[in-house]
């Protein structure tokens, strides 16, 4: 009886810290939930902030290197030159270090009217797109102030989902005059992949057999790609997330079982990206199943 009481007290402490479900119900995942709370959750938040800082630093450095393409050439030569210059910015030997390894989907040069001159790859579906009209952060860069925002690109396929993207923009200047902007985009599903792979890699050398996946949510939406189908079925839905945040605005943990495997999960806001954006972290330890 004494041993049982001690065990339940330990579990209760874990639950109170995690703002989660009852201790006795989550006996299988108490250790996994504690790791999500103490390690994976803070690490995800750290990676997101570091990526924002790193990409903005790289974008500013890149903007200083491509100013000539905005003022010395025009027309088709400008488009071709810009595309090549942006490819160089991402090349391992000659590129900007912060931009070489990145989950970004595009890097684009924008003229003073806010129109895309070229992106860093072909086929170039962004050429001619007015990003300044679509996204305030791009107009802000043309006004001289860089920044980032969450934006949506409409799907080019009929009935397709929009691409929800972290957009960053920095002004390109020549002789203290803004001559254009350099813009990059990181879709939330690519950020999700980046977070999953990073946590998996870090755990691989320390914890044998641990299964870790990260999802990104935005309001009612869920953003992910390449996650296990079985796991997708037990991700806490929008109603569950809303109820959890009502109890604990800073985040909460829980557990779920799928095909006799017990998974712990933690839901954590990422308010640096937006009030309605956050991460859902899953962890399964062989010892818990």
PyMOL commands that set and color helices and strands:
alter all, ss='L'
color gray80, all
select helices_A, chain A and resi 2-18+24-65+68-71+75-89+97-100+131-134+136-142+188-204+229-232+238-247+286-288
alter helices_A, ss='H'
color red, helices_A
select strands_A, chain A and resi 106-110+116-119+147-153+163-174+177-187+211-218+221-223+252-258+261-269+277-284
alter strands_A, ss='S'
color yellow, strands_A
deselect
rebuild
show_as cartoon
